[in-house]
Amino acid sequence: MKNERKRTYLLITIPILALFICFNTVPLIKGVIYSFTNYKGFGNYDYIGIQNYIDLFTDARIGKSYLFTFKLAVVSTIVVNVLSLLLALALNSKIRAQGFFRAAYFLPNVLGALVVGYIFNYLFTYIVPAVADMMGAESLSTSILAKESTAWVGIMIVCAWQAIAMNTIIYISGLQTVPEDVYEAGALDGATGWKKFWKLTFPLIIPFFTINMVLCVKNFLMVFDQVMALTKGGPAQSTESISYLIYNNGMSGGQFGFQSANAVMFFVLIVVVSVFQMKISSKKEEQL
């Protein structure tokens, strides 16, 4: 009986492992190999060693895309976690139509990022300027996506609008694990309001906070769909994320080998950032 069960588990695991290796591991290895070549995406190529990696540190466009991506990731992560935590606290309280509000706030996560991006593109380009003209607000009379200084704000708004949904659900799950006895004991000691949240609630949901922070930073560093739908890297390459640059120049710009090196470095960077976040958060959990 046990042998049959093990055989069944093995038969389930092997096809999944084969698909993972075929569509994940093999392309990853090939990408690493191409990063040491001058491959253009077609034709012949030669191995050039680490020259692509050296050129990454001298390319101004690469540096600009990294700065934009990290700025977007940091600001969006802060905005999303603050708003989603506030929403979770509100939705976890005893309010009417609680189920309806939870479903309504989760709806943005169901929609495709490209679809949402194109909708917001229309809003920022036509609706918001038209309303601003009617109200006499000159600063908003032109699309924020058309200005180098504000285009990233539009992308951040769309990223945050979609990401808040999942983060809120995770925070609600965390809040529901907090025993009522903790709040009752805290009330006896005079813990109310902000003190109640900071001293009782937040320390107990630190693991959920860690999950949200890691997922947010990782997802925002890999932002692609929103850039594609809203700005396509413009104006003047001011909103060119790393993922979009890798795709655009690698697939159609004749820099397949060079952008493969960029992708490898970006992958390593994301792993380092995620590990660093986990270590910092685990230390805070131990202290608390």
GIVENWO-V286174 format. One record per pair of residues at least 24 apart in sequence whose C-alpha atoms are under 7 Angstrom apart, sorted by the first residue. I is the first residue (numbers start at 1). J is the second residue. Records with the same first field share a line. If there is no record, write none. Layout:
I->J ; J
//
This chain:
31->260
32->260 ; 264
34->257 ; 260
35->257 ; 258 ; 260 ; 261
36->257
37->257
38->257 ; 258
39->256 ; 257
40->254 ; 255 ; 256 ; 257
41->251 ; 254 ; 256
52->258 ; 261
53->261
56->262
65->240 ; 241 ; 242
66->241 ; 242
68->239 ; 241
69->221 ; 241 ; 242
70->221
72->156
73->217 ; 220 ; 221
76->156 ; 160
77->213 ; 216 ; 217
80->160 ; 163 ; 164
84->164 ; 167 ; 168
85->168 ; 171
87->168
88->168 ; 171 ; 172
92->172
105->165
106->165 ; 166
108->162 ; 165
109->162 ; 163 ; 165 ; 166
113->225 ; 226
114->225 ; 226 ; 229
117->158 ; 226 ; 229 ; 230
118->229 ; 230
121->230
145->231
146->235
147->235
148->235 ; 238
151->239
152->239
155->226 ; 227
167->212
170->208
171->208
174->205 ; 208
175->205
178->204
203->288
206->285
210->278 ; 281
214->274 ; 277
218->270
//
